[in-house]
């Protein structure tokens, strides 16, 4: 009987660990920055491209994270070319720079 209880307890512990591990991986992925997701909402949309255009003309302020993921062509500047790359990505064209890739600090 004791062996059976230990086996059941071990099973519950293993199940709990695997559930918590799955949530930890999901949270890391959820909070990961992605090139092109300028407003950091988890989606790359025309709103992100528009935010870049607003930023360029001084109508929008960016956080450090937004600045990092807005420069999708990695030329060191946030420009209309970055907004264009996001628009290309949205409609499925090639030559989108790093749009859609996870941001990695260099």
Buried (B, 14 or more C-beta within 10 A) or exposed (E): EEEEEEEEEEEEEEEEEEEEEEEEEEEEEEEEBBBBBBBBEEEBBEEBBBBBBBBBEEEBEBEEEBEBBBBBBEEEEBBEBBBBBBBBBBEEEEEBBBBBEEBEEE
